Amino acid sequence: MTDPAIPSDELVATVLTALRLGGFAATDMVVDRVGLDAGAVSSALGFIESKGWAVHRAGRVTGWSLTGDGRAEGERRLAAELDASGGRDAVTDAYGEFLPLNRRFLDLCTDWQLRSDAVDQALNDHTDADYDRAVIDRLGELHQGIGPILGRIASCLGRFAAYDRRLGSALERVRAGDTEWFTKPVIDSYHTVWFELHEDLLATLRIERSSESGR
C-alpha cells in the first residue's frame, strides 16, 4: 500500500486539534470545522491514521477519534507551531482579551436559557420575542468584539480563522429565528464553537482550565 502524501505540518496540527476538540467526528465534520479543502483534509486524515495518531470507525456511527499517541503528538505540534510562528506573546495577549468576553458569553447563555425576576428564575420558553431579541442583540455585540481578537490570533496561527466563520454562521441562524443555534450541543451552535475556541486556546497555550478562576 502506498503511503499517503505527507501534508504540511500546519495542516496536520490543524486536523489533530480538530479531532481533539471534536472528540469523535465524521470526515465532513472535520472539514467544516477547519474550513479547508476537503481533499487536503482527507489526505491529512489518512496520513494521521497511518501514523497511529487516529482511528476511523465505521458502522452505525462513523467517524474519527484520536489515540493517546495522537493527543500527545497534537500537543507537541501545537507548541512547535506556536513557537515557530513567533506569536506566543501576541496569542497570550489575545487570550487575556478573550477572558472577559468569555465571562460575558457565559452570562449571555444563562440569560438565554433562564429568565430572572426579583423573586425567582424560570426557563426561557422563547415566547417573549422582545426578551430574546435583546439577548441576541447582546450576542451580536459580543461577536463584534471577538472578531478582531480572532483576527490577531489567526495572523499568527491560520487555523483560528475558521472560528470567525463558524461563529458568524451560527449567529446568522440565531438571528433568523433558529433559536437552537444559540446553545444547543452536538450541532455547530454558537456555544459549541465558542467552547471549542476556548479549548483550543487552552491547548495551544498549555493552560489548565482550573487556573482561569484566578484570572
C-alpha positions in Angstrom: 0.0 0.0 0.0 1.4 3.4 -1.0 1.9 5.7 2.0 -0.3 8.8 1.9 1.3 12.1 0.8 2.9 14.0 3.7 0.7 17.1 4.4 2.1 20.3 5.8 2.9 20.5 9.5 0.3 23.3 9.8 -2.4 21.1 8.3 -1.5 18.1 10.5 -1.6 20.3 13.6 -4.9 21.8 12.5 -6.6 18.4 11.9 -5.2 16.9 15.1 -6.6 19.8 17.0 -9.9 19.5 15.3 -10.1 15.8 16.3 -9.1 16.6 19.9 -11.8 19.3 20.2 -14.5 17.2 18.4 -13.9 14.0 20.4 -15.4 11.9 17.6 -16.2 13.3 14.2 -17.1 12.3 10.7 -14.8 13.4 7.9 -17.2 16.1 6.7 -17.5 17.5 10.2 -13.7 17.8 10.4 -13.7 19.5 7.0 -16.3 22.0 8.2 -14.5 22.5 11.5 -11.2 23.5 9.9 -12.6 25.3 6.9 -10.1 23.9 4.4 -10.3 21.9 1.2 -12.0 18.5 1.7 -9.3 16.7 -0.4 -6.5 18.2 1.7 -8.2 17.3 5.0 -9.0 13.7 3.8 -5.3 13.3 2.8 -4.2 14.6 6.2 -6.6 12.2 8.0 -5.1 9.3 6.0 -1.6 10.4 7.0 -2.6 10.8 10.6 -4.2 7.3 10.6 -1.1 5.8 9.1 1.0 7.2 12.0 -1.3 5.6 14.5 -2.5 9.0 15.8 -6.2 8.5 15.0 -8.5 5.6 14.2 -11.5 5.6 11.9 -14.6 3.6 13.0 -17.3 2.6 10.5 -20.8 1.3 11.3 -23.9 2.8 12.7 -21.9 5.8 13.7 -18.8 6.6 11.5 -16.0 8.9 12.4 -12.5 9.7 13.6 -11.0 9.8 17.1 -7.6 10.5 18.4 -5.4 7.8 20.0 -3.3 8.6 23.1 -0.3 8.9 20.9 -2.3 11.3 18.7 -3.2 13.5 21.6 0.5 13.7 22.7 1.6 14.4 19.1 -1.1 17.1 18.8 0.2 18.9 21.9 3.8 18.6 20.7 2.8 20.1 17.3 0.8 22.9 18.9 3.7 24.0 21.0 6.1 23.8 18.0 3.6 25.7 15.7 3.2 28.5 18.2 7.0 28.9 18.8 7.6 28.8 15.0 5.0 31.5 14.4 6.9 33.9 16.7 3.4 34.9 18.0 3.4 33.5 21.5 3.2 36.9 23.1 0.5 38.0 20.7 -1.6 34.9 21.3 -1.1 35.2 25.0 -2.3 38.8 25.0 -5.3 37.9 22.8 -6.2 35.1 25.3 -6.1 37.8 28.0 -8.6 39.8 26.0 -10.7 36.7 25.4 -11.3 36.0 29.1 -13.6 39.0 29.9 -15.6 38.2 26.7 -15.9 34.6 27.8 -17.4 35.7 31.1 -19.9 37.9 29.2 -20.7 35.0 27.0 -21.4 32.7 29.9 -23.8 35.3 31.3 -25.5 35.5 27.9 -26.0 31.8 27.8 -27.6 31.9 31.3 -29.9 34.8 30.2 -30.8 32.9 27.1 -31.8 29.7 29.0 -33.3 31.3 32.1 -35.3 34.4 32.9 -34.9 36.1 36.2 -37.2 38.4 38.2 -36.9 39.8 41.7 -38.1 36.5 43.2 -37.2 33.5 41.1 -35.8 32.1 37.9 -37.7 30.3 35.2 -36.8 28.6 32.0 -36.9 30.8 29.0 -39.6 29.3 26.7 -38.7 31.8 23.9 -42.3 33.1 23.7 -41.2 36.7 24.5 -39.8 38.0 21.3 -38.6 41.2 22.8 -36.7 39.5 25.5 -35.0 37.1 23.1 -34.2 39.9 20.7 -32.4 41.8 23.4 -30.2 38.8 24.3 -29.5 38.2 20.6 -28.5 41.9 20.2 -26.1 41.5 23.1 -24.7 38.3 21.4 -24.2 40.4 18.2 -22.2 43.0 20.2 -20.1 40.3 21.7 -19.5 38.8 18.3 -18.2 42.2 17.1 -15.7 42.1 20.0 -14.4 38.6 19.3 -13.7 39.3 15.6 -10.6 41.5 16.0 -9.2 39.1 18.6 -9.6 36.2 16.3 -8.0 38.2 13.5 -4.9 38.8 15.6 -4.6 35.2 16.6 -5.2 34.0 13.0 -2.4 36.3 11.8 -0.1 34.0 13.8 -2.0 30.7 13.6 -4.1 30.5 10.5 -6.3 27.7 11.8 -8.1 30.1 14.1 -9.6 31.9 11.1 -12.2 29.2 10.9 -13.7 30.2 14.2 -14.8 33.6 12.9 -16.6 31.9 10.0 -18.3 29.3 12.2 -19.4 31.8 14.9 -20.8 34.1 12.3 -22.7 31.3 10.7 -24.3 30.3 14.0 -25.2 33.9 14.8 -26.9 34.3 11.4 -29.1 31.2 12.2 -30.0 32.6 15.6 -30.9 35.9 14.1 -33.0 34.1 11.5 -35.1 32.5 14.3 -33.3 29.1 14.7 -33.0 29.5 18.4 -31.3 26.2 19.0 -28.2 27.6 17.3 -27.5 29.7 20.3 -26.6 27.0 22.9 -27.7 23.5 21.6 -24.9 20.9 21.9 -23.9 18.5 19.2 -24.7 21.0 16.4 -22.3 23.8 15.5 -24.2 26.3 17.7 -22.6 29.5 18.9 -21.9 27.8 22.2 -20.4 24.7 20.7 -18.0 26.8 18.5 -17.2 29.1 21.4 -16.4 26.2 23.7 -14.0 24.7 21.0 -12.3 28.1 20.6 -11.8 28.3 24.3 -10.4 24.8 24.5 -8.1 25.5 21.5 -6.7 28.5 23.2 -6.1 26.5 26.4 -4.4 23.6 24.5 -2.3 26.0 22.4 -1.0 27.9 25.4 -0.9 24.8 27.7 -3.2 26.4 30.3 -5.2 24.3 32.7 -8.9 25.4 32.7 -8.9 25.3 36.5 -6.3 28.0 36.6 -8.6 30.5 35.0 -10.6 31.1 38.2 -7.8 33.3 39.4 -7.6 35.4 36.2 
